[in-house]
Every structure is written in structure tokens, then in C-alpha cells.
């Protein structure tokens, strides 16, 4: 094991996190996408924890929008030898990787992981190969992704969002680069020549140039790939990871009418009373919940939720959500319908 860690000390992790996270607004108006909690911790923490386990010490993080929050979080919670590189314009993944060139030290290899790519993969196996590696996952709609074309264990071509499907092996955002100097030269070339795909400088195009220079490149099919790009996929990923980390519950209090339905993740200094929580709920630190039924939801730190039934919901930081309570004395054969007029079904009774 010591030999493995010694090798991984020569690997630098590069994590681009400069994206704005438009599809997750309004959450990302004040919080970077990668700091949104999923299954008890920010997206970025899931990635950094995996990197830390492998004994990787050096990390380069590409920041942009709300980058100071990311910087503060990493420095407070991790002991990496970390460089923060600011990306002033979002010109594509290729550009984001290219600007990390000055952080590379002699003899280092690169593990590139997109900041919103949550995964289940054997990093030790990936980084123990003789060749560079592009991680992939079989998908049903390859035209939505960059894909690899293969022959045996090797990659013969890479295509960014092909109009005509040529492979169902989608690139998932994890790359192990054993020849980073050649990669950076290829990135310099595509930017100097203004070579863009889908309007951006793509890492895929640089990898294609590497293939043309006879750099050997393999693919690795990962076990799990979790999408956090949209509210519905974020909640689905929350479900999947809570199933994976079923020991994430910290709140075991059963008084004051509290029922916990596993799996859930509940943070520190959380106050819950007269509530049913779960399944598939992530609650941040210092949240207050009262007279509430909640499932399949994420509540960020410092928020208050009261008198409401919530499902498939995401509540931002320091928000207040209050519903309504009704006290009824209902006689026989009565119909009580609180639906809006526009939502009522069946007409007049």
C-alpha cells in the first residue's frame, strides 16, 4: 500500500468549478453549485474526500463565479497543497484546464475531475495503468454527451455531442493524464487556432490531438455516475447517495412527535419537533423544522420549515418556509377540497 501512495503523491488533481450553475437557480444566485449539499455534504466534498483517500496531496481548483466561497470552504476543511486558479471567462472545459498549466510541477501526472461529477469508481485501478485513461459510462442518449470510439481496451477517437450516435460510451468527466505536457500543448494549439466545438474550447478536441500524436489512451467504465445539473437530477442523486451512505443519520431524537424514516442525513444543531422526516431527506446544520412532513428533499443550513408538507423540494440557505394549518369539525358525507379553482377536477358536485 505504501508504494501505491508514493506513486499517487506524484499525481495532481485538477478540479474545474468555475461554472455558474444556471440550471440550479435560484439556489446558485448566492451559493456556488459545487457547495450545494447532497447526502449530507457539498458536491465538492464528495470529490475531495475520494481524492484525499488516495493519498493525493496536490490539488489545483479552477474557480470563477462565487469563487471566494469555494476557496474558504476548501481551506477550512482540507489540508491539501492547493492552488486556486481564477477563470475570468467561461470559455469551455479546455480553457479551464489550460489555465492550470503553471501549477503543474515536473514529473506530475494529472487526475482531472469535473467539480459536479459525483462518481463511484476505483481510482486506484484507474491510476495504476500504463496509459492515460478517460472514464466513461454506457448511456441511452449518447448525442447529449462527449463519447469515445474504442478498439479493444483503447480509445481510437473522441467526439463531442455527436449528431449521429457512433458510440454509447459517454465521457463522464474523469480523466487520468500521464502526459500532461502533450495535453497542454494540444490545448494551446486549439486556443491559438480558435478551434471550438459547440462554441467552446473543448478538452475532447485536445485529447483527439493527443491521439493523433500516438499517445496511447484507454477507457474505463465506472460503476456509478451521479448527475447534479438540474433540480430533479440533484434530488435523484441525493436519493442514490443516501442509499449508499445509510449511516449518515446523526439525529436520533424520538421525542416531541418526531419520526425519522431512513435513509436521511441530518446536520448539526438541528431542531425538529412534531415532524415526519424521510425517506431521502438531507438537512443542513442549524435548521429548524416544526409540524412538517418532509420526504425526497434537501434543506440547506440555517433555514426554517414549519406547518407544511414537502416533497421533491430544495430549500436554500437561511430561507423561511411556512405553510398553513386547518382546524376542522367535519360532518358525514362532506367533501373538503383545498385545490385552486383552476386545478379542480370533476366540475361542480
MOFEN-V740951 format. One record per residue. SS is DSSP state (helix for helix, strand for strand, loop for the rest). PHI is phi as a letter, one per 20 degrees, with the letter a starting at -180 (none if undefined). BURIAL is 1 if it has 24 or more other ideal C-beta (glycine too) atoms within 12 Angstrom, else 0. Layout:
# MOFEN-V740951
[[SS,PHI,BURIAL] [SS,PHI,BURIAL]]
This chain:
# MOFEN-V740951
[[loop,none,0] [helix,f,0] [helix,f,0] [helix,f,0] [helix,f,0] [helix,f,0] [helix,f,0] [helix,f,1] [loop,f,0] [loop,e,1] [strand,d,1] [strand,d,1] [strand,e,1] [strand,d,1] [strand,c,1] [strand,e,1] [loop,c,1] [loop,e,1] [loop,f,1] [loop,e,1] [loop,m,1] [helix,g,0] [helix,f,0] [helix,d,1] [loop,f,0] [loop,e,0] [helix,g,1] [helix,e,1] [helix,f,0] [loop,c,0] [loop,c,1] [loop,g,1] [helix,g,1] [helix,f,1] [helix,e,1] [loop,f,1] [strand,f,1] [strand,c,1] [loop,l,1] [loop,n,1] [strand,b,1] [strand,g,1] [helix,g,1] [helix,f,1] [helix,f,1] [helix,g,1] [helix,f,1] [helix,f,1] [helix,f,1] [helix,f,1] [helix,f,1] [helix,f,1] [helix,g,0] [loop,e,1] [loop,n,1] [loop,f,1] [loop,d,0] [strand,d,1] [strand,c,1] [strand,d,1] [strand,d,1] [strand,e,1] [strand,d,1] [loop,b,1] [loop,g,1] [loop,l,1] [helix,f,1] [helix,f,0] [helix,f,1] [helix,f,1] [helix,g,1] [helix,f,0] [helix,f,1] [helix,f,1] [helix,f,0] [helix,f,0] [helix,d,0] [loop,c,1] [loop,d,0] [loop,f,1] [strand,e,0] [strand,d,1] [strand,d,1] [strand,d,1] [strand,d,1] [strand,e,1] [loop,d,1] [loop,f,0] [loop,c,0] [loop,e,1] [loop,d,1] [loop,o,1] [helix,f,1] [helix,g,1] [helix,f,1] [helix,f,1] [helix,f,1] [helix,g,1] [loop,f,1] [loop,e,1] [helix,g,1] [helix,f,0] [helix,e,1] [loop,f,1] [loop,d,0] [loop,g,0] [loop,n,0] [loop,e,1] [strand,d,1] [strand,d,1] [strand,d,1] [strand,e,1] [strand,c,1] [loop,f,1] [loop,f,1] [loop,d,1] [loop,d,1] [strand,e,1] [strand,b,1] [strand,c,1] [loop,b,1] [loop,e,0] [helix,f,1] [helix,f,1] [helix,f,0] [helix,f,1] [loop,e,1] [loop,d,0] [loop,e,1] [loop,e,0] [loop,d,1] [strand,f,1] [strand,c,1] [strand,d,1] [strand,e,1] [strand,c,1] [strand,b,1] [strand,f,0] [loop,c,1] [loop,e,0] [loop,c,0] [helix,f,1] [helix,f,0] [helix,e,0] [loop,c,1] [strand,f,1] [strand,c,1] [strand,d,1] [strand,d,1] [strand,c,1] [strand,b,0] [loop,m,0] [loop,e,0] [strand,d,1] [strand,e,1] [strand,d,1] [strand,a,1] [strand,c,1] [strand,c,1] [strand,e,1] [loop,l,1] [loop,f,1] [loop,f,0] [loop,d,0] [loop,g,0] [loop,d,0] [loop,a,1] [loop,d,0] [strand,e,1] [strand,e,1] [strand,f,1] [strand,d,1] [strand,n,1] [strand,c,1] [strand,c,1] [strand,d,1] [strand,d,1] [loop,e,1] [loop,c,1] [helix,f,1] [helix,f,0] [helix,f,1] [helix,f,1] [helix,f,1] [helix,f,0] [helix,f,1] [helix,f,1] [helix,g,0] [helix,f,0] [helix,f,1] [helix,f,1] [helix,f,0] [loop,e,0] [loop,l,0] [loop,e,1] [loop,c,0] [strand,c,1] [loop,l,0] [loop,n,0] [strand,c,1] [loop,f,1] [loop,d,1] [helix,f,1] [helix,g,1] [helix,f,1] [helix,f,1] [helix,f,1] [helix,f,1] [helix,f,1] [helix,f,1] [helix,f,1] [helix,f,0] [loop,e,0] [loop,m,0] [loop,f,1] [loop,f,0] [strand,c,1] [strand,d,1] [strand,d,1] [strand,c,1] [strand,e,1] [loop,e,1] [loop,f,0] [strand,b,0] [strand,b,1] [strand,d,1] [loop,e,1] [loop,c,1] [loop,f,1] [loop,c,0] [helix,g,1] [helix,f,0] [helix,f,0] [helix,f,1] [helix,f,1] [helix,f,1] [helix,f,1] [helix,g,1] [helix,f,1] [helix,f,1] [helix,f,1] [helix,f,1] [helix,f,0] [helix,f,1] [loop,d,1] [loop,f,0] [loop,e,0] [loop,f,1] [loop,f,1] [loop,d,0] [loop,e,1] [loop,d,0] [loop,f,0] [loop,d,0] [loop,e,0] [loop,l,0] [loop,m,0] [strand,d,1] [strand,c,1] [strand,d,1] [loop,d,0] [loop,f,0] [loop,e,1] [strand,b,1] [strand,c,1] [strand,c,1] [loop,f,1] [loop,e,0] [loop,l,0] [loop,e,1] [strand,d,1] [strand,c,1] [strand,b,0] [strand,l,0] [strand,b,1] [strand,d,1] [strand,d,1] [loop,o,1] [loop,e,1] [loop,m,1] [strand,c,1] [strand,d,1] [strand,c,1] [loop,f,1] [loop,f,1] [loop,l,0] [loop,e,1] [strand,d,1] [strand,c,1] [strand,b,1] [strand,l,1] [strand,b,1] [strand,d,1] [strand,c,1] [strand,b,1] [strand,l,1] [strand,b,1] [strand,c,1] [strand,c,1] [loop,e,1] [loop,f,1] [loop,m,1] [loop,e,1] [strand,c,1] [strand,c,1] [strand,b,1] [strand,l,0] [strand,b,1] [strand,d,0] [strand,c,1] [strand,b,0] [strand,l,0] [strand,c,1] [strand,c,1] [strand,d,1] [loop,f,1] [loop,f,1] [loop,l,0] [loop,e,1] [strand,c,0] [strand,c,1] [strand,c,0] [loop,d,0] [loop,c,0] [loop,d,0] [loop,c,0] [loop,d,0] [loop,c,0] [loop,c,0] [loop,d,0] [loop,e,0] [loop,f,0] [loop,l,0] [loop,e,0] [loop,d,0] [loop,d,0] [loop,c,0] [loop,e,0] [loop,f,0] [loop,f,0] [helix,g,0] [helix,f,0] [helix,d,0] [loop,f,0] [loop,d,0] [loop,n,0] [loop,m,0] [loop,f,0] [loop,e,0]]
